[in-house]
Amino acid sequence: MNTTKDPEGTKMKDQEETTTKEQEETAMKVQEEMTTKDQEEMTTKDQEETTTKDQEGTILHSLFARTVVRVSDSLVVKSGLIRPQEAEALRFVAANTTIPVPKVHDVRWKDGKVMAIVMDYMPGKPLDDAWDTLDSNQKLSIADQLHSYMSQLRDLKGDYIGGADRGKAIIGRRFSIECGPFDSEQQFHEFILGDIRESAPDLLRDIAKSALMDNHEIVFTHSDFAPRNVLVQGDRVTAILDWEYAGWYPEYWEYTQALRQLKPMPDWPEYLPRILSRFDKEYIGMSFLALFLSH
């Protein structure tokens, strides 16, 4: 049996544990520093529940250097690598739609970067965890609710492509490229096509360009719409979460991004067209194009 230790693996594990510990400490610090205004916004019922049912320090989610910690019955703190436009998007959606999203209570900054967002705790179970327990009628009910919510986003029209409040657009296979904002869909597509590797044949560029027409409406878009970001209780949608990539994008963007976020879930792809308008030509073009992009 080989008992040789892997120093690199041990180092990576130590770094991950250190990152998680730092995020937990950030969340706890935010809780301790919560202003009187934050506390006043909590209802008397919330305060009573917080006293009788202590939930401090419960980690609800941790992924990609981001951690969500429940600091009371009514509040959570999201800390780690956070984009400023997430709080802006949450506030915009709350003000302009009936989509259930967490209310933002505070945004904590340090050295020009967002360190934490204090927001409402939203009850429910992630849809990808609940899906297998639902019958067909429950699935249809959830799909129809999501269709109503996503349609409200489609009704919000924009005149540029980028994040909320003219922030940067976030694209790439791993949401790794910040660019723009762009004044037109043509400029947006030219930037995407410019990321094609130099070794790609000219025919590919022509095919990709023909698939990306410049005549779409610009609408507000979640950009990471996936079952893991939807909370449900039974057949009721209780929240849509994780708006850090949200912004103004061509109307096909939500559909093509949602198909990229699929994980093994029986029959979920059959319900997706019931929720979002289909843009199959754009999806095929973007999928083909993704094979040759640098990022």
DRENMAR-960447 format. One record per residue (C-alpha): z negated, x, y; residue number from 0. Coordinates in steps of 0.02 Angstrom, whole numbers, always signed. Layout:
N
<node <Z,X,Y>,NUM>
...
***
This chain:
295
<node <+0,+0,+0>,0>
<node <+48,+66,+172>,1>
<node <-104,+63,+285>,2>
<node <-28,+162,+430>,3>
<node <-67,+79,+596>,4>
<node <+72,+34,+716>,5>
<node <+19,+104,+886>,6>
<node <+157,+11,+981>,7>
<node <+112,-154,+899>,8>
<node <-72,-126,+938>,9>
<node <-29,-85,+1118>,10>
<node <+76,-243,+1139>,11>
<node <-62,-348,+1063>,12>
<node <-190,-271,+1181>,13>
<node <-75,-306,+1330>,14>
<node <-53,-488,+1278>,15>
<node <-240,-511,+1257>,16>
<node <-269,-430,+1427>,17>
<node <-139,-545,+1509>,18>
<node <-217,-701,+1432>,19>
<node <-392,-646,+1485>,20>
<node <-332,-616,+1663>,21>
<node <-251,-788,+1669>,22>
<node <-411,-870,+1606>,23>
<node <-511,-776,+1737>,24>
<node <-389,-834,+1872>,25>
<node <-409,-1014,+1817>,26>
<node <-598,-1001,+1816>,27>
<node <-598,-918,+1988>,28>
<node <-490,-1058,+2058>,29>
<node <-611,-1185,+1987>,30>
<node <-759,-1099,+2069>,31>
<node <-667,-1089,+2235>,32>
<node <-608,-1270,+2237>,33>
<node <-630,-1335,+2413>,34>
<node <-733,-1484,+2465>,35>
<node <-570,-1574,+2500>,36>
<node <-515,-1550,+2319>,37>
<node <-679,-1622,+2257>,38>
<node <-671,-1771,+2377>,39>
<node <-500,-1817,+2311>,40>
<node <-575,-1843,+2139>,41>
<node <-633,-2023,+2113>,42>
<node <-814,-2065,+2079>,43>
<node <-764,-2110,+1901>,44>
<node <-686,-1939,+1877>,45>
<node <-842,-1854,+1941>,46>
<node <-953,-1954,+1824>,47>
<node <-841,-1912,+1676>,48>
<node <-841,-1729,+1725>,49>
<node <-1031,-1730,+1722>,50>
<node <-1047,-1818,+1554>,51>
<node <-899,-1738,+1465>,52>
<node <-878,-1554,+1502>,53>
<node <-699,-1493,+1471>,54>
<node <-708,-1330,+1570>,55>
<node <-605,-1187,+1507>,56>
<node <-498,-1281,+1380>,57>
<node <-330,-1194,+1362>,58>
<node <-197,-1329,+1349>,59>
<node <-43,-1219,+1346>,60>
<node <+0,-1034,+1351>,61>
<node <+177,-967,+1345>,62>
<node <+279,-829,+1430>,63>
<node <+136,-762,+1537>,64>
<node <+91,-937,+1597>,65>
<node <-70,-1024,+1552>,66>
<node <-130,-1201,+1585>,67>
<node <-319,-1221,+1581>,68>
<node <-410,-1387,+1595>,69>
<node <-552,-1358,+1717>,70>
<node <-620,-1536,+1724>,71>
<node <-581,-1709,+1656>,72>
<node <-456,-1736,+1796>,73>
<node <-388,-1564,+1844>,74>
<node <-294,-1418,+1768>,75>
<node <-250,-1246,+1835>,76>
<node <-83,-1168,+1794>,77>
<node <-84,-980,+1821>,78>
<node <+21,-828,+1781>,79>
<node <+205,-803,+1824>,80>
<node <+235,-958,+1930>,81>
<node <+381,-994,+2045>,82>
<node <+336,-1068,+2216>,83>
<node <+466,-1205,+2198>,84>
<node <+371,-1287,+2054>,85>
<node <+241,-1360,+2171>,86>
<node <+377,-1407,+2296>,87>
<node <+475,-1496,+2160>,88>
<node <+322,-1591,+2098>,89>
<node <+283,-1652,+2272>,90>
<node <+464,-1701,+2304>,91>
<node <+479,-1798,+2141>,92>
<node <+312,-1886,+2170>,93>
<node <+366,-1939,+2345>,94>
<node <+540,-2000,+2298>,95>
<node <+528,-2073,+2122>,96>
<node <+409,-2165,+2005>,97>
<node <+419,-2025,+1875>,98>
<node <+244,-1985,+1809>,99>
<node <+210,-1806,+1865>,100>
<node <+49,-1713,+1902>,101>
<node <-13,-1726,+2081>,102>
<node <-27,-1554,+2162>,103>
<node <-198,-1528,+2241>,104>
<node <-185,-1346,+2292>,105>
<node <-74,-1192,+2279>,106>
<node <-160,-1022,+2278>,107>
<node <-64,-872,+2347>,108>
<node <-94,-685,+2339>,109>
<node <+16,-550,+2415>,110>
<node <+154,-676,+2448>,111>
<node <+158,-740,+2269>,112>
<node <+94,-901,+2192>,113>
<node <-52,-858,+2077>,114>
<node <-106,-1033,+2027>,115>
<node <-72,-1218,+2051>,116>
<node <-213,-1345,+2043>,117>
<node <-146,-1512,+1983>,118>
<node <-192,-1672,+1893>,119>
<node <-226,-1671,+1708>,120>
<node <-98,-1784,+1623>,121>
<node <-147,-1869,+1460>,122>
<node <-33,-1879,+1309>,123>
<node <+43,-1783,+1168>,124>
<node <+202,-1677,+1180>,125>
<node <+349,-1779,+1121>,126>
<node <+408,-1645,+1000>,127>
<node <+239,-1656,+912>,128>
<node <+236,-1846,+911>,129>
<node <+418,-1878,+866>,130>
<node <+400,-1881,+677>,131>
<node <+259,-2010,+688>,132>
<node <+362,-2136,+788>,133>
<node <+465,-2277,+716>,134>
<node <+640,-2320,+778>,135>
<node <+579,-2453,+901>,136>
<node <+455,-2331,+979>,137>
<node <+589,-2199,+994>,138>
<node <+706,-2322,+1079>,139>
<node <+569,-2374,+1200>,140>
<node <+534,-2193,+1247>,141>
<node <+720,-2156,+1265>,142>
<node <+743,-2305,+1381>,143>
<node <+595,-2252,+1489>,144>
<node <+663,-2076,+1501>,145>
<node <+834,-2145,+1546>,146>
<node <+755,-2242,+1689>,147>
<node <+663,-2089,+1752>,148>
<node <+810,-1971,+1738>,149>
<node <+923,-2099,+1823>,150>
<node <+806,-2093,+1972>,151>
<node <+839,-1906,+1985>,152>
<node <+1026,-1938,+1976>,153>
<node <+1008,-2056,+2125>,154>
<node <+941,-1914,+2233>,155>
<node <+1095,-1831,+2310>,156>
<node <+1101,-1657,+2384>,157>
<node <+1220,-1555,+2490>,158>
<node <+1187,-1382,+2416>,159>
<node <+1148,-1302,+2247>,160>
<node <+980,-1218,+2232>,161>
<node <+794,-1248,+2218>,162>
<node <+692,-1376,+2311>,163>
<node <+682,-1344,+2498>,164>
<node <+836,-1230,+2492>,165>
<node <+759,-1112,+2368>,166>
<node <+859,-1006,+2248>,167>
<node <+952,-1077,+2099>,168>
<node <+888,-1017,+1930>,169>
<node <+1017,-992,+1793>,170>
<node <+1052,-883,+1642>,171>
<node <+1020,-904,+1457>,172>
<node <+837,-860,+1485>,173>
<node <+822,-928,+1663>,174>
<node <+825,-746,+1715>,175>
<node <+942,-751,+1866>,176>
<node <+890,-811,+2038>,177>
<node <+1039,-837,+2152>,178>
<node <+1102,-937,+2300>,179>
<node <+1073,-1062,+2368>,180>
<node <+1257,-1111,+2368>,181>
<node <+1341,-1224,+2493>,182>
<node <+1468,-1289,+2366>,183>
<node <+1495,-1311,+2180>,184>
<node <+1643,-1194,+2192>,185>
<node <+1532,-1052,+2253>,186>
<node <+1407,-1089,+2114>,187>
<node <+1540,-1082,+1979>,188>
<node <+1616,-924,+2052>,189>
<node <+1446,-841,+2037>,190>
<node <+1427,-895,+1855>,191>
<node <+1603,-837,+1812>,192>
<node <+1564,-672,+1896>,193>
<node <+1430,-640,+1764>,194>
<node <+1559,-633,+1624>,195>
<node <+1560,-462,+1542>,196>
<node <+1705,-352,+1596>,197>
<node <+1759,-336,+1414>,198>
<node <+1793,-523,+1401>,199>
<node <+1979,-568,+1392>,200>
<node <+2064,-648,+1541>,201>
<node <+2105,-799,+1433>,202>
<node <+1919,-835,+1417>,203>
<node <+1899,-834,+1605>,204>
<node <+2042,-958,+1624>,205>
<node <+1970,-1074,+1490>,206>
<node <+1795,-1067,+1566>,207>
<node <+1862,-1099,+1741>,208>
<node <+1960,-1251,+1683>,209>
<node <+1802,-1323,+1605>,210>
<node <+1699,-1302,+1763>,211>
<node <+1778,-1423,+1885>,212>
<node <+1715,-1426,+2064>,213>
<node <+1711,-1615,+2089>,214>
<node <+1536,-1660,+2028>,215>
<node <+1400,-1741,+2131>,216>
<node <+1250,-1632,+2172>,217>
<node <+1090,-1716,+2112>,218>
<node <+909,-1671,+2089>,219>
<node <+885,-1598,+1916>,220>
<node <+738,-1550,+1805>,221>
<node <+841,-1411,+1722>,222>
<node <+721,-1390,+1575>,223>
<node <+720,-1567,+1506>,224>
<node <+657,-1552,+1327>,225>
<node <+537,-1649,+1214>,226>
<node <+404,-1514,+1235>,227>
<node <+398,-1557,+1421>,228>
<node <+373,-1744,+1394>,229>
<node <+201,-1819,+1358>,230>
<node <+181,-1985,+1268>,231>
<node <+44,-2101,+1210>,232>
<node <+114,-2213,+1074>,233>
<node <+279,-2277,+1141>,234>
<node <+235,-2246,+1324>,235>
<node <+291,-2095,+1425>,236>
<node <+140,-2028,+1519>,237>
<node <+214,-1874,+1603>,238>
<node <+362,-1759,+1626>,239>
<node <+302,-1581,+1652>,240>
<node <+360,-1405,+1695>,241>
<node <+469,-1424,+1850>,242>
<node <+480,-1239,+1892>,243>
<node <+669,-1233,+1866>,244>
<node <+703,-1398,+1957>,245>
<node <+820,-1411,+2103>,246>
<node <+990,-1471,+2161>,247>
<node <+1129,-1444,+2034>,248>
<node <+1295,-1521,+1981>,249>
<node <+1268,-1686,+1890>,250>
<node <+1322,-1610,+1722>,251>
<node <+1186,-1475,+1728>,252>
<node <+1045,-1581,+1656>,253>
<node <+1146,-1630,+1503>,254>
<node <+1211,-1457,+1463>,255>
<node <+1038,-1378,+1486>,256>
<node <+954,-1513,+1381>,257>
<node <+1071,-1480,+1234>,258>
<node <+1029,-1294,+1245>,259>
<node <+843,-1332,+1231>,260>
<node <+854,-1421,+1064>,261>
<node <+732,-1378,+926>,262>
<node <+735,-1449,+749>,263>
<node <+692,-1632,+776>,264>
<node <+766,-1765,+662>,265>
<node <+885,-1880,+757>,266>
<node <+831,-1825,+932>,267>
<node <+1011,-1775,+976>,268>
<node <+1062,-1954,+937>,269>
<node <+945,-2020,+1071>,270>
<node <+988,-1892,+1205>,271>
<node <+1152,-1978,+1259>,272>
<node <+1049,-2136,+1282>,273>
<node <+942,-2042,+1408>,274>
<node <+1069,-1934,+1499>,275>
<node <+1251,-1962,+1546>,276>
<node <+1365,-1859,+1434>,277>
<node <+1468,-1715,+1501>,278>
<node <+1543,-1650,+1339>,279>
<node <+1685,-1552,+1417>,280>
<node <+1564,-1457,+1529>,281>
<node <+1445,-1428,+1384>,282>
<node <+1582,-1354,+1275>,283>
<node <+1641,-1245,+1418>,284>
<node <+1466,-1184,+1460>,285>
<node <+1424,-1151,+1277>,286>
<node <+1584,-1051,+1253>,287>
<node <+1553,-959,+1416>,288>
<node <+1373,-915,+1368>,289>
<node <+1438,-805,+1228>,290>
<node <+1513,-686,+1355>,291>
<node <+1387,-689,+1497>,292>
<node <+1287,-534,+1538>,293>
<node <+1122,-627,+1558>,294>
***
